[in-house]
Amino acid sequence: MSPLIYLRVLGSLVAVGMLTSAISRRRRGKLRNTDTIITLFLAVGLLLMSAVPGVADPFLGLLGFHPGDQRRMLGVLLVSSIFTYVLILRSFARTVDVEDLLADYADRVATRHFQEDYGDGGPSTVKRLAVVIPALNEESSLPLVLKDIPKVVEGMDVEVLVVSDGSTDRTEAVAKEHGALVVGRDLRRGQGAAVRLGYRTALYRGADVVATLDADGQYDPAELPQLVRPIIEGNADVVHGSRVLGEYHQPMFGRSQGVKVFARLTSMLAKSEITDPASGFRAFSADALQQLTFHERQFHASEVTVASAKQGLRVREVPCTFRERSHGTTKKPPLLQYGLGYARSLLRTWLG
């Protein structure tokens, strides 16, 4: 027999196998309707091409692969490659769905444990400032940050929420030893996801203002009053600390240049002058935070300003100090990777 006959027989067997598998899995409820239709369509198409190769001639002709031309095989391979690529993309999408499902489950478990440990904070006659600190294996630097956080800021009682993003060291124990409330999530999802969980927890606790600090000590907790003051005075809904307006200690080569580039881009998209769009030192009024929806797992800073501007919130910047990390190692990706991820997040927020 010729090689073509072998290919047709093999194609027929594969098609029959696909049909049998799809029908069997659908009956057992293990295949969704969309996946069943796609599989049946591909199986029937493969079976037809194996039994009657000429059935694909009109379509292949449109692509320039005419009957009798040896390049027709390239046409078949091209079409099959396109279908394979589409199926791979669909598989990736399903993987993302599973990741989101697991992340949501991890957040709900962490929230449930937090509520069992601390409750909702109860009624208070004094306004509360919640300071959210995302942390990943920061047992060495976290004590220095926590000891410098004031107990009262602009007349508000301060409550510190450390969100442990899958830490495997003593981060959670150290936070508790220094009087912080701990939201412990076992599934590592990124700083943006950790901050988002912290925001939700802070609102659940009844915070009037929510601020964020990094756990590496690069922002000075003593500057919290100047960060939240515009909100307390009613002049802003969202406030960013700007190292460009303040002090930037020994910036890494390329980082300060990147801040300038993204500052211009963010200012253009937000239609407001922004000097430091990547700041992790920020504050929100509770009302403003309830109006915002964040999606980024890692590059959270990039979506805050644009999302706030799109909601019509008043965004202000105040000077802040950015120091070098004194302990531990950075969790940020390499400079180029960080820049690409930041740009993607910024544009997605603007287009979303």
Residue, then its C-alpha position, 0 to 999 in steps of 0.5 A: m500500500s502507498p504511504l497515502i493509504y496508511l495516512r488515511v487509515l491512521g487519520s480515520l482511526v484517530a477520528v474514530g477515537m476522538l468521536t468515541s472519547a468525546i461521546s463517552r466523556r460527555r455522557r459521564g458529564k466530564l466534558r463541557n458542551t463547547d468542548t464536545i462541539i469542538t472535538l466532534f467538529l474536528a473528529v468529523g472533519l478529520l474523518l471526512m478528509s481521511a475517507v474523501p481527501g478531495v472534500a477539502d479541495p475548495f477550501l485549500g484552493l482558496l489558500g492557493f493549494h490546488p489539487g495535484d500540487q505537492r504543496r497541498m500537504l503544506g496546506v493541510l499542515l497549515v490548517s491543522s497548525i492553526f486549529t492546534y494553536v487555537l486549542i492551545l490558547r483555549s487550554f491556557a484560558r482554562t488554566v487561568d480559570v482554574e488558577d482564579l478558582l484556586a486563588d478565590y478559594a485561598d482568599r476565602v479560607a484566609t478571610r475565614h480564619f482571620q474573622e475567627d481570630y479577630g472578628d470585625g473590630g467592633p464599633s469605635t468612636v474614633k476613626r481608624l487607619a488601617v495600614v496594609i503591609p503585603a509580605l513574602n518571607e520578610e521576617s528580617s525586615l518586617p520588625l524594623v517597619l512595624k516598630d516605626i508605625p505610629k499608634v495614632v495618625e492624624g487623630m485616627d487609631v492605627e491598625v496594622l494588617v500584615v498580609s502574608d502571601g504564602s510566606t514560608d519563614r517566620t513572617e507571620a509569627v514576627a508580625k504577631e509578636h509586634g502586635a500586627l493582625v495577620v491575614g495568612r494566605d498559603l497560596r502565593r499569588g503576588q503582591g497585587a493580590a495580597v494588597r487586594l486581600g488586605y484592602r478587603t480585610a481593612l474595609y471589613r474591619g471598619a477602617d475609615v482610611v486605608a494606607t499601604l506600606d512595603a514590608d522591606g522598609q523602603y518607605d518610612p512609616a513616620e511619613l504616614p501623617q503627611l500621606v493621609r492628611p489630604i484625605i482627612e482634610g477632604n482634599a483628596d480621595v487617593v494619595h500617592g507618596s512620590r519619591v520624585l517629589g521627596e527623596y530617592h536614596q541611591p536609585m538602581f540604574g534604569r529604575s529612575q529612568g523607568v519611573k520618568v517614562f511611566a510617569r509621562l505615560t500614566s499622566m497622559l492616560a490619567k489626564s493628571e500630572i503624576t510623578d511617581p506612578a509605581s509608588g507602593f506608599r499610598a492611601f485611600s478613603a474607605d469610600a474611594l476604595q469601595q468604588l475601585t476594582f483591582h485585578e492585577r496579581q503583581f503590578h498593582a501600582s500601575e492600575v491604581t492611578v488610572a483606575s482612580a482617574k477613570q472613576g473620577l476620584r481626586v488623586r494627589e501626590v505628596p513627597c515621600t522618602f524611598r530608602e534602600r532595603s536594609h535586610g533580605t532580597t528584593k522580590k521584584p522581577p528583573l528590570l526589563q521584565y518588570g517594565l514590560g509587565y508594568a506597561r501591560s498592566l497599565l494599558r489593560t487598566w486603561l482599556g478595561 
